[in-house]
């Protein structure tokens, strides 16, 4: 059953015609409208805000704060799309919210391995947006991997793998070493290892293949995931 126009508007859906009047607003006015009671107004504001170098931190911070409280689907999508247009400073504003927005993140190992041939989009809303950002923000993602927050590392692994899978220039041995180091630091963290095994399919090398083969010998979900990653790895060659 299709949603009525009124239902769509209540979720923040805004047509180009509805957004057009907001084009006359200043950036400061749009920032204020991010917290308007009207979801369509919030969507319009997010769609029109420009993340420029001189105001990037201010606007990115406002967008992430709004995203953390936003309940309307289409407004959330507009905010995510706005964030994805940002750069390094925007990514830095997003990092503290990894694993904190929504409840769609993996809390434990799944019952079975995904059979997808492509790299799955991250489930965490912040990790998903980071994964869609320009490759220039990749070093910011790697900094999270080199930190000591296991929850954030679990989510950023999805973004690292996704970005490297679709931007082969990022699939370097040096970047792969950062993933290997994480696995060495958390040898008993099954969820983190599972995500790292998925991530490695984006980094083709003899060392990657050797490590995945070692996991593939295990008779458990990690072993099955390693076999799946090996298939994706070979498909990229």
C-alpha positions as CSV (number, residue, x, y, z in Angstrom):
1,X,0.0,0.0,0.0
2,X,1.5,3.3,-1.1
3,X,2.0,6.1,1.5
4,X,-0.2,9.1,1.1
5,X,1.4,12.5,0.5
6,X,0.5,13.5,4.0
7,X,2.2,10.5,5.4
8,X,5.3,11.1,3.3
9,X,5.5,14.7,4.5
10,X,5.2,13.6,8.1
11,X,8.3,11.5,7.5
12,X,10.1,14.5,6.0
13,X,9.7,13.8,2.3
14,X,10.1,17.1,0.4
15,X,9.6,17.6,-3.4
16,X,11.9,19.9,-5.4
17,X,9.0,22.4,-5.5
18,X,8.7,22.3,-1.7
19,X,12.5,22.8,-1.3
20,X,12.7,25.7,-3.8
21,X,11.4,28.5,-1.5
22,X,14.1,27.7,1.0
23,X,16.8,28.5,-1.5
24,X,16.5,32.2,-0.6
25,X,17.5,31.4,3.0
26,X,20.9,32.2,4.3
27,X,23.2,29.5,5.6
28,X,22.5,30.7,9.2
29,X,18.8,30.6,8.6
30,X,19.1,27.0,7.2
31,X,21.0,26.0,10.3
32,X,18.2,27.3,12.5
33,X,15.7,25.4,10.3
34,X,17.5,22.1,11.0
35,X,15.6,22.2,14.3
36,X,12.3,23.4,13.0
37,X,9.1,21.5,14.1
38,X,8.2,20.9,10.5
39,X,10.0,17.8,9.1
40,X,9.8,19.1,5.5
41,X,11.6,22.3,6.6
42,X,14.3,20.3,8.3
43,X,14.7,18.2,5.1
44,X,14.9,21.3,2.9
45,X,17.5,22.9,5.3
46,X,19.7,19.7,5.2
47,X,19.4,19.5,1.4
48,X,20.5,23.1,0.9
49,X,23.2,23.6,3.5
50,X,26.6,23.9,1.9
51,X,29.7,22.5,3.6
52,X,32.4,24.9,2.7
53,X,35.9,25.1,4.2
54,X,35.3,28.2,6.3
55,X,32.1,26.8,7.9
56,X,32.7,23.1,7.6
57,X,33.1,22.3,11.3
58,X,30.1,24.4,12.4
59,X,27.7,23.0,9.8
60,X,29.0,19.4,10.1
61,X,28.6,19.5,13.9
62,X,25.0,20.9,13.5
63,X,24.1,18.2,11.0
64,X,25.4,15.4,13.2
65,X,23.6,16.7,16.3
66,X,20.4,16.9,14.3
67,X,20.9,13.4,13.0
68,X,21.4,12.0,16.5
69,X,17.9,13.2,17.4
70,X,16.1,12.9,14.1
71,X,13.3,10.4,13.8
72,X,11.9,11.2,10.3
73,X,13.2,8.8,7.6
74,X,13.5,11.3,4.7
75,X,15.0,14.0,6.9
76,X,17.6,11.5,8.1
77,X,18.5,10.6,4.5
78,X,18.9,14.3,3.6
79,X,21.2,14.9,6.5
80,X,23.3,11.8,5.6
81,X,23.6,13.0,2.0
82,X,24.6,16.5,3.3
83,X,27.3,14.9,5.5
84,X,28.6,12.8,2.6
85,X,29.4,16.0,0.7
86,X,31.8,17.0,3.4
87,X,35.5,16.4,3.8
88,X,38.0,15.6,6.5
89,X,36.6,18.0,9.1
90,X,33.1,16.6,8.6
91,X,34.4,13.1,9.0
92,X,36.1,14.1,12.3
93,X,32.8,15.5,13.6
94,X,31.0,12.2,12.7
95,X,33.5,9.8,14.3
96,X,32.3,10.3,18.0
97,X,28.8,9.2,16.9
98,X,29.9,5.8,15.5
99,X,27.6,3.1,16.9
100,X,25.5,5.7,18.8
101,X,22.7,6.5,16.4
102,X,19.9,4.0,15.8
103,X,19.8,0.3,16.7
104,X,20.6,-1.4,13.5
105,X,24.2,-2.2,14.3
106,X,25.3,-5.8,14.8
107,X,25.4,-6.6,18.5
108,X,26.7,-10.1,18.0
109,X,27.6,-12.6,15.3
110,X,24.8,-13.3,12.8
111,X,23.3,-16.8,12.4
112,X,24.8,-17.3,8.9
113,X,27.2,-15.7,6.4
114,X,25.9,-13.3,3.8
115,X,26.0,-14.7,0.3
116,X,26.3,-11.2,-1.4
117,X,29.0,-11.0,-4.0
118,X,29.5,-7.3,-3.4
119,X,30.5,-5.5,-0.3
120,X,27.5,-4.8,2.0
121,X,26.7,-1.3,3.0
122,X,27.4,-0.7,6.7
123,X,24.4,-0.9,9.0
124,X,25.5,1.8,11.3
125,X,24.2,5.1,10.0
126,X,27.4,7.0,10.6
127,X,29.6,4.3,9.2
128,X,27.4,4.1,6.1
129,X,27.8,7.8,5.4
130,X,31.5,7.7,6.1
131,X,31.8,4.9,3.6
132,X,30.1,7.0,0.9
133,X,32.4,10.0,1.4
134,X,35.3,11.0,-0.9
135,X,38.4,8.7,-0.6
136,X,40.3,11.7,0.8
137,X,38.7,11.0,4.2
138,X,40.1,7.5,4.3
139,X,43.0,8.4,6.7
140,X,40.4,9.6,9.3
141,X,38.8,6.1,9.2
142,X,42.2,4.5,9.6
143,X,42.8,6.6,12.7
144,X,39.8,5.0,14.3
145,X,41.2,1.6,13.6
146,X,44.4,2.6,15.3
147,X,42.6,3.7,18.4
148,X,41.4,1.7,21.4
149,X,37.6,2.0,21.2
150,X,36.4,-1.5,20.2
151,X,32.8,-0.4,19.5
152,X,34.0,2.3,17.1
153,X,36.5,0.0,15.5
154,X,33.7,-2.6,14.8
155,X,31.7,0.0,13.0
156,X,34.5,1.7,11.1
157,X,35.7,-1.7,9.8
158,X,32.6,-1.8,7.7
159,X,33.3,1.7,6.3
160,X,37.0,0.9,5.6
161,X,36.1,-2.3,3.8
162,X,33.4,-0.7,1.7
163,X,35.4,2.3,0.7
164,X,38.5,0.3,-0.2
165,X,36.4,-2.3,-2.1
166,X,35.0,0.4,-4.4
167,X,38.1,2.6,-4.5
168,X,41.0,0.2,-5.5
169,X,43.6,2.9,-5.1
170,X,43.0,2.6,-1.3
171,X,43.7,-1.2,-1.3
172,X,47.4,-0.8,-0.5
173,X,49.5,-3.2,1.6
174,X,50.1,-0.3,4.1
175,X,46.4,0.1,4.6
176,X,45.9,-3.6,4.9
177,X,48.5,-3.7,7.7
178,X,46.3,-1.4,9.8
179,X,43.5,-4.1,9.6
180,X,46.0,-6.9,10.4
181,X,47.2,-4.9,13.5
182,X,43.6,-4.6,14.7
183,X,43.1,-8.3,14.5
184,X,46.3,-8.9,16.4
185,X,45.2,-6.5,19.2
186,X,41.7,-8.1,19.6
187,X,42.3,-11.9,19.1
188,X,39.3,-12.8,21.2
189,X,36.7,-10.2,20.0
190,X,34.6,-12.4,17.7
191,X,32.4,-9.6,16.3
192,X,35.4,-7.4,15.5
193,X,37.3,-10.4,13.9
194,X,34.2,-11.2,11.9
195,X,34.0,-7.7,10.5
196,X,37.8,-7.6,9.9
197,X,37.6,-10.8,7.9
198,X,34.9,-9.2,5.8
199,X,37.0,-6.0,5.5
200,X,40.1,-8.0,4.2
201,X,38.3,-8.9,1.0
202,X,39.0,-5.4,-0.1
203,X,42.8,-5.8,0.3
204,X,44.1,-8.4,-2.2
205,X,47.5,-9.7,-1.4
206,X,49.3,-12.9,-0.6
207,X,49.3,-12.0,3.1
208,X,45.6,-11.4,3.1
209,X,44.9,-14.6,1.3
210,X,47.1,-16.5,3.7
211,X,45.4,-15.1,6.8
212,X,41.9,-15.8,5.4
213,X,42.9,-19.3,4.6
214,X,43.9,-19.8,8.2
215,X,40.5,-18.6,9.4
216,X,38.8,-20.7,6.7
217,X,40.1,-23.8,8.3
218,X,38.0,-23.2,11.4
219,X,34.7,-25.0,11.6
220,X,32.6,-22.0,12.7
221,X,31.1,-18.7,11.4
222,X,34.5,-17.0,11.2
223,X,35.7,-19.8,9.0
224,X,32.6,-19.6,6.8
225,X,33.0,-15.8,6.5
226,X,36.7,-16.2,5.6
227,X,35.6,-18.5,2.7
228,X,33.2,-15.9,1.6
229,X,35.8,-13.2,1.7
230,X,38.2,-15.3,-0.3
231,X,35.5,-15.6,-3.0
232,X,35.1,-11.8,-3.1
233,X,38.9,-11.4,-3.0
234,X,39.3,-13.6,-6.1
235,X,36.5,-11.9,-7.9
236,X,38.4,-8.6,-7.7
237,X,41.5,-10.0,-9.4
